[in-house]
């Protein structure tokens, strides 16, 4: 499923035009993004938790040439599904 499929499904369920559903979905996604960037965490009950985690620096290796190189510390987004989503 891709974004346009979500838009069409939302439009059908709410009985609105695709353009209006696209605006709603884009607004929701933007709000989710801003919340995660501002607070480093967003919990949606029964769905899951989006969280920004700090990754430590480490050594990586090219599997083809076996050459090692450093990977700098960075932030990564993680998602942990809620119980109802996980048990579905």
OpenMM code with the backbone's topology and positions (N, CA, C; nanometers):
from openmm import Vec3, app, unit

residues = "UNK UNK UNK UNK UNK UNK UNK UNK UNK UNK UNK UNK UNK UNK UNK UNK UNK UNK UNK UNK UNK UNK UNK UNK UNK UNK UNK UNK UNK UNK UNK UNK UNK UNK UNK UNK UNK UNK UNK UNK UNK UNK UNK UNK UNK UNK UNK UNK UNK UNK UNK UNK UNK UNK UNK UNK UNK UNK UNK UNK UNK UNK UNK UNK UNK UNK UNK UNK UNK UNK UNK UNK UNK UNK UNK UNK UNK UNK UNK UNK UNK UNK UNK UNK UNK UNK UNK UNK".split()
positions = [
    Vec3(0.0846, -0.1174, 0.0000),
    Vec3(0.0000, 0.0000, 0.0000),
    Vec3(0.0895, 0.1242, 0.0000),
    Vec3(0.0497, 0.2219, -0.0763),
    Vec3(0.1237, 0.3469, -0.0835),
    Vec3(0.0320, 0.4614, -0.0404),
    Vec3(0.0873, 0.5808, -0.0368),
    Vec3(0.0152, 0.6959, 0.0154),
    Vec3(-0.1164, 0.7205, -0.0581),
    Vec3(-0.1185, 0.7090, -0.1891),
    Vec3(-0.2412, 0.7348, -0.2647),
    Vec3(-0.3509, 0.6346, -0.2271),
    Vec3(-0.3120, 0.5126, -0.1929),
    Vec3(-0.4101, 0.4139, -0.1479),
    Vec3(-0.4725, 0.4568, -0.0154),
    Vec3(-0.3897, 0.5103, 0.0743),
    Vec3(-0.4423, 0.5611, 0.2014),
    Vec3(-0.5362, 0.6787, 0.1785),
    Vec3(-0.4998, 0.7669, 0.0864),
    Vec3(-0.5826, 0.8830, 0.0552),
    Vec3(-0.7180, 0.8378, 0.0019),
    Vec3(-0.7180, 0.7459, -0.0900),
    Vec3(-0.8446, 0.6978, -0.1490),
    Vec3(-0.9319, 0.6275, -0.0448),
    Vec3(-0.8693, 0.5481, 0.0419),
    Vec3(-0.9428, 0.4786, 0.1475),
    Vec3(-1.0042, 0.5795, 0.2446),
    Vec3(-0.9259, 0.6797, 0.2837),
    Vec3(-0.9739, 0.7835, 0.3741),
    Vec3(-1.0885, 0.8616, 0.3104),
    Vec3(-1.0747, 0.8979, 0.1834),
    Vec3(-1.1790, 0.9721, 0.1123),
    Vec3(-1.3084, 0.8919, 0.1037),
    Vec3(-1.2947, 0.7630, 0.0796),
    Vec3(-1.4126, 0.6772, 0.0685),
    Vec3(-1.4828, 0.6650, 0.2038),
    Vec3(-1.4055, 0.6464, 0.3106),
    Vec3(-1.4651, 0.6301, 0.4439),
    Vec3(-1.5308, 0.7580, 0.4939),
    Vec3(-1.4703, 0.8727, 0.4636),
    Vec3(-1.5248, 0.9999, 0.5102),
    Vec3(-1.6200, 1.0639, 0.4097),
    Vec3(-1.6327, 1.0012, 0.2920),
    Vec3(-1.7186, 1.0527, 0.1841),
    Vec3(-1.6807, 1.1968, 0.1477),
    Vec3(-1.5501, 1.2145, 0.1222),
    Vec3(-1.4987, 1.3437, 0.0801),
    Vec3(-1.4171, 1.3245, -0.0473),
    Vec3(-1.3736, 1.4349, -0.1064),
    Vec3(-1.2935, 1.4276, -0.2287),
    Vec3(-1.1513, 1.3830, -0.1951),
    Vec3(-1.0844, 1.3240, -0.2936),
    Vec3(-0.9466, 1.2787, -0.2759),
    Vec3(-0.8541, 1.3935, -0.2367),
    Vec3(-0.8773, 1.5102, -0.2949),
    Vec3(-0.7926, 1.6261, -0.2660),
    Vec3(-0.8033, 1.6660, -0.1186),
    Vec3(-0.9242, 1.6603, -0.0635),
    Vec3(-0.9442, 1.6932, 0.0776),
    Vec3(-0.8797, 1.5869, 0.1677),
    Vec3(-0.8922, 1.4621, 0.1294),
    Vec3(-0.8315, 1.3528, 0.2061),
    Vec3(-0.6794, 1.3633, 0.2040),
    Vec3(-0.6241, 1.4040, 0.0899),
    Vec3(-0.4792, 1.4236, 0.0791),
    Vec3(-0.4335, 1.5336, 0.1742),
    Vec3(-0.5087, 1.6437, 0.1816),
    Vec3(-0.4753, 1.7530, 0.2728),
    Vec3(-0.4788, 1.7045, 0.4178),
    Vec3(-0.5789, 1.6266, 0.4537),
    Vec3(-0.5907, 1.5737, 0.5904),
    Vec3(-0.4727, 1.4831, 0.6223),
    Vec3(-0.4410, 1.3923, 0.5332),
    Vec3(-0.3309, 1.2987, 0.5561),
    Vec3(-0.1970, 1.3717, 0.5640),
    Vec3(-0.1726, 1.4656, 0.4740),
    Vec3(-0.0478, 1.5430, 0.4766),
    Vec3(-0.0361, 1.6225, 0.6064),
    Vec3(-0.1464, 1.6814, 0.6506),
    Vec3(-0.1455, 1.7579, 0.7757),
    Vec3(-0.1150, 1.6688, 0.8948),
    Vec3(-0.1745, 1.5514, 0.8968),
    Vec3(-0.1499, 1.4566, 1.0062),
    Vec3(-0.0047, 1.4114, 1.0072),
    Vec3(0.0490, 1.3759, 0.8923),
    Vec3(0.1881, 1.3306, 0.8844),
    Vec3(0.2852, 1.4420, 0.9236),
    Vec3(0.2575, 1.5635, 0.8822),
    Vec3(0.3425, 1.6767, 0.9187),
    Vec3(0.3387, 1.7006, 1.0698),
    Vec3(0.2212, 1.6894, 1.1282),
    Vec3(0.2069, 1.7066, 1.2725),
    Vec3(0.2829, 1.5977, 1.3491),
    Vec3(0.2750, 1.4747, 1.3012),
    Vec3(0.3486, 1.3641, 1.3629),
    Vec3(0.4984, 1.3895, 1.3539),
    Vec3(0.5451, 1.4323, 1.2367),
    Vec3(0.6875, 1.4594, 1.2165),
    Vec3(0.7366, 1.5693, 1.3096),
    Vec3(0.6616, 1.6793, 1.3179),
    Vec3(0.7009, 1.7903, 1.4047),
    Vec3(0.7051, 1.7487, 1.5512),
    Vec3(0.6094, 1.6687, 1.5946),
    Vec3(0.6049, 1.6233, 1.7333),
    Vec3(0.7244, 1.5353, 1.7663),
    Vec3(0.7589, 1.4442, 1.6774),
    Vec3(0.8734, 1.3555, 1.7009),
    Vec3(1.0026, 1.4365, 1.7056),
    Vec3(1.0209, 1.5313, 1.6144),
    Vec3(1.1422, 1.6122, 1.6126),
    Vec3(1.1529, 1.7028, 1.7350),
    Vec3(1.0399, 1.7511, 1.7838),
    Vec3(1.0395, 1.8418, 1.8997),
    Vec3(1.0600, 1.7660, 2.0310),
    Vec3(0.9950, 1.6521, 2.0467),
    Vec3(0.9931, 1.5813, 2.1744),
    Vec3(1.0754, 1.4531, 2.1763),
    Vec3(1.1301, 1.4095, 2.0639),
    Vec3(1.2047, 1.2841, 2.0510),
    Vec3(1.1192, 1.1606, 2.0761),
    Vec3(0.9874, 1.1761, 2.0950),
    Vec3(0.9023, 1.0606, 2.1236),
    Vec3(0.7567, 1.0963, 2.0948),
    Vec3(0.6842, 1.0007, 2.0384),
    Vec3(0.5405, 1.0155, 2.0164),
    Vec3(0.4758, 0.8809, 2.0447),
    Vec3(0.3853, 0.8806, 2.1399),
    Vec3(0.3150, 0.7567, 2.1753),
    Vec3(0.1692, 0.7695, 2.1347),
    Vec3(0.1228, 0.6742, 2.0544),
    Vec3(-0.0170, 0.6679, 2.0138),
    Vec3(-0.0723, 0.5384, 2.0734),
    Vec3(-0.1589, 0.5517, 2.1712),
    Vec3(-0.2121, 0.4351, 2.2435),
    Vec3(-0.2695, 0.3322, 2.1464),
    Vec3(-0.2430, 0.2067, 2.1740),
    Vec3(-0.2899, 0.0914, 2.0967),
    Vec3(-0.2305, 0.0842, 1.9558),
    Vec3(-0.1467, 0.1797, 1.9184),
    Vec3(-0.0792, 0.1748, 1.7882),
    Vec3(0.0695, 0.1511, 1.8055),
    Vec3(0.1369, 0.2401, 1.8804),
    Vec3(0.2789, 0.2207, 1.9035),
    Vec3(0.3494, 0.3479, 1.9432),
    Vec3(0.4835, 0.3377, 1.9522),
    Vec3(0.5667, 0.4493, 1.9952),
    Vec3(0.6729, 0.4757, 1.8893),
    Vec3(0.6794, 0.6003, 1.8442),
    Vec3(0.7871, 0.6467, 1.7578),
    Vec3(0.8869, 0.7158, 1.8492),
    Vec3(1.0152, 0.6827, 1.8341),
    Vec3(1.1153, 0.7397, 1.9234),
    Vec3(1.2461, 0.7604, 1.8486),
    Vec3(1.3125, 0.8724, 1.8782),
    Vec3(1.4447, 0.8974, 1.8215),
    Vec3(1.5469, 0.8442, 1.9206),
    Vec3(1.6338, 0.7564, 1.8724),
    Vec3(1.7367, 0.6970, 1.9571),
    Vec3(1.8741, 0.7423, 1.9100),
    Vec3(1.9630, 0.7645, 2.0060),
    Vec3(2.1007, 0.8011, 1.9751),
    Vec3(2.1824, 0.6742, 1.9560),
    Vec3(2.2498, 0.6645, 1.8441),
    Vec3(2.3356, 0.5499, 1.8155),
    Vec3(2.4804, 0.5887, 1.8438),
    Vec3(2.5533, 0.5004, 1.9077),
    Vec3(2.6935, 0.5257, 1.9400),
    Vec3(2.7800, 0.5083, 1.8156),
    Vec3(2.9001, 0.5663, 1.8222),
    Vec3(2.9920, 0.5445, 1.7107),
    Vec3(3.0428, 0.4007, 1.7187),
    Vec3(3.0729, 0.3454, 1.6028),
    Vec3(3.1191, 0.2063, 1.5981),
    Vec3(3.2008, 0.1853, 1.4718),
    Vec3(3.2582, 0.0687, 1.4623),
    Vec3(3.3355, 0.0338, 1.3434),
    Vec3(3.2480, -0.0497, 1.2502),
    Vec3(3.2481, -0.0124, 1.1238),
    Vec3(3.1759, -0.0880, 1.0224),
    Vec3(3.2753, -0.1584, 0.9318),
    Vec3(3.2254, -0.2524, 0.8554),
    Vec3(3.3145, -0.3273, 0.7662),
    Vec3(3.2445, -0.3493, 0.6332),
    Vec3(3.3183, -0.3236, 0.5257),
    Vec3(3.2691, -0.3526, 0.3924),
    Vec3(3.2808, -0.5042, 0.3736),
    Vec3(3.1704, -0.5751, 0.3563),
    Vec3(3.1772, -0.7207, 0.3462),
    Vec3(3.2526, -0.7712, 0.2231),
    Vec3(3.2587, -0.6881, 0.1208),
    Vec3(3.3258, -0.7304, -0.0012),
    Vec3(3.4780, -0.7183, 0.0116),
    Vec3(3.5244, -0.6021, 0.0596),
    Vec3(3.6695, -0.5799, 0.0665),
    Vec3(3.7266, -0.6058, 0.2057),
    Vec3(3.6401, -0.6269, 0.3048),
    Vec3(3.6803, -0.6508, 0.4445),
    Vec3(3.7475, -0.5282, 0.5060),
    Vec3(3.7413, -0.4136, 0.4403),
    Vec3(3.8021, -0.2920, 0.4920),
    Vec3(3.7115, -0.2324, 0.5998),
    Vec3(3.7717, -0.1950, 0.7147),
    Vec3(3.6953, -0.1358, 0.8238),
    Vec3(3.6950, 0.0161, 0.8120),
    Vec3(3.5868, 0.0769, 0.8580),
    Vec3(3.5756, 0.2222, 0.8574),
    Vec3(3.4870, 0.2641, 0.9743),
    Vec3(3.5119, 0.3831, 1.0304),
    Vec3(3.4315, 0.4282, 1.1446),
    Vec3(3.2940, 0.4790, 1.1015),
    Vec3(3.1935, 0.4486, 1.1815),
    Vec3(3.0592, 0.5011, 1.1618),
    Vec3(3.0363, 0.6015, 1.2744),
    Vec3(3.0130, 0.7277, 1.2415),
    Vec3(2.9986, 0.8300, 1.3460),
    Vec3(2.8681, 0.8129, 1.4245),
    Vec3(2.8612, 0.8734, 1.5433),
    Vec3(2.7344, 0.8675, 1.6174),
    Vec3(2.6256, 0.9410, 1.5401),
    Vec3(2.5039, 0.8915, 1.5508),
    Vec3(2.3926, 0.9532, 1.4797),
    Vec3(2.2617, 0.9221, 1.5497),
    Vec3(2.1564, 0.9853, 1.5046),
    Vec3(2.0224, 0.9607, 1.5583),
    Vec3(1.9457, 0.8761, 1.4583),
    Vec3(1.8619, 0.7861, 1.5110),
    Vec3(1.7817, 0.6992, 1.4253),
    Vec3(1.6391, 0.6923, 1.4801),
    Vec3(1.5426, 0.6885, 1.3921),
    Vec3(1.4028, 0.6771, 1.4314),
    Vec3(1.3676, 0.5305, 1.4481),
    Vec3(1.3020, 0.4978, 1.5584),
    Vec3(1.2584, 0.3597, 1.5793),
    Vec3(1.1087, 0.3590, 1.6063),
    Vec3(1.0448, 0.2468, 1.5795),
    Vec3(0.9022, 0.2294, 1.6036),
    Vec3(0.8823, 0.0994, 1.6776),
    Vec3(0.8112, 0.1061, 1.7879),
    Vec3(0.7763, -0.0139, 1.8638),
    Vec3(0.6242, -0.0254, 1.8607),
    Vec3(0.5719, -0.1303, 1.7975),
    Vec3(0.4261, -0.1423, 1.7867),
    Vec3(0.3607, -0.1658, 1.9218),
    Vec3(0.2394, -0.1157, 1.9370),
    Vec3(0.1609, -0.1369, 2.0571),
    Vec3(0.1096, -0.2802, 2.0620),
    Vec3(0.0582, -0.3178, 2.1777),
    Vec3(0.0149, -0.4557, 2.2001),
    Vec3(-0.0941, -0.4990, 2.1016),
    Vec3(-0.1935, -0.4132, 2.0785),
    Vec3(-0.3038, -0.4509, 1.9879),
    Vec3(-0.2544, -0.4670, 1.8453),
    Vec3(-0.1608, -0.3846, 1.8032),
    Vec3(-0.1060, -0.3963, 1.6674),
    Vec3(-0.0170, -0.5181, 1.6580),
    Vec3(0.0608, -0.5431, 1.7621),
    Vec3(0.1548, -0.6555, 1.7638),
    Vec3(0.0802, -0.7906, 1.7663),
    Vec3(-0.0293, -0.7975, 1.8411),
    Vec3(-0.1031, -0.9228, 1.8560),
    Vec3(-0.1995, -0.9501, 1.7418),
    Vec3(-0.2169, -0.8532, 1.6511),
    Vec3(-0.3125, -0.8684, 1.5429),
    Vec3(-0.2737, -0.9727, 1.4473),
] * unit.nanometer
topology = app.Topology()
chain = topology.addChain("A")
for resn in residues:
    res = topology.addResidue(resn, chain)
    for name in ("N", "CA", "C"):
        topology.addAtom(name, app.Element.getBySymbol(name[0]), res)
